[in-house]
């Protein structure tokens, strides 16, 4: 039997928050868009396993895509949530130092944030203790622009706008292979209704699966096939009351931002993520990691009741640099990078991908031409 070849103008692979934001932006710009999602539902990958934080744009090197798109995307996201009544709260965040050496690090973070256009307020331990009862620290940086968002509500809103603009979402439609021939891209789609899609434009927003698809992409140059590392982070929930109404972050550690306190929109606390380098996707939460959480949190909150700390969930960050690799920026590989017209590959879209989703979408649209 000859497999059907169907034609499409624009295909977005992956229905996480970034894929949906890209698809919505392109549909509103006049593209006929189909989103292909391998799973049973949208947003069940990276987008469902993060801390739902709206980042201010503090930690990223000046001039990087992460710095620019985080600051731009943060403002766009707050405005979008206001207009579309998506649950969110600009609760702010403290970055806390528990020693004199860490206090010096806060000054470096403050200077780097300022270069990105993000203003922070540095206070000493006594001032911090008066502002945040229960917290013990040598100094702290206050970030008023940090917040939290209902990521599922955001994705529902983006999907609604996509469909209102004529776009479609196809679930249980994994892209197993791809090739480029001239100006056309051919995607082999598996699942319940296998077919081959011939498309003019393709955006690979498959998250953890994006580099693997690039490896299987016939016609994509070798430089367009980056290696990916996986950094698992687990979260522990905290039952009952606590004294905090803002997010609390320690000074960053290699690979992540340290075990921090985040809040959901109801004010419930959770801690995480930590950093563990793994070789394959594995979302189990080892209860034995609890003690490291307890020790880390008690460095700045001695009142933690460890009996109320319970394993919650795990997420995996797609890293373009390994444990010793240092900073790696977002990769938005378009025709200028790989020479294939109409193809955009998104690699290493970890934090601040949620915050940056609307800005990332605009960047993709601009690079498609």
Secondary structure, 3 states (H helix, E strand, C coil): CCCCEEEEEEEEECCCHHHHHHHHHHHHCCCCEEEECCCCCCCCCHHHCCCCEECCCCCCCCCCHHHHHHHHHHHHHHHHHHHHCCCEECCCEEEEECCHHHHHHHHHHHHHHHHCCCCCEEEEHHHHHHHCCCCCCCEEEEECCCEEECHHHHHHHHHHHHHHCCCEEECCCCEEEEEEECCEEEEEECCCCCEEEEEEEEEECCHHHHHHHHHCEECCCHHHCCCCEEEEEEEEEECCCCCCCCEEEECCECCECCCCEEECCCCCEEEECCCEEECCCCCCCCHHHHHHHHHHHHCCCCCCCHHHEEEEEEEEEEECCCCCCCCCCCEEECHHHHCCCCEEEEECCCCCCCCCHHHHHHHHHHHHC
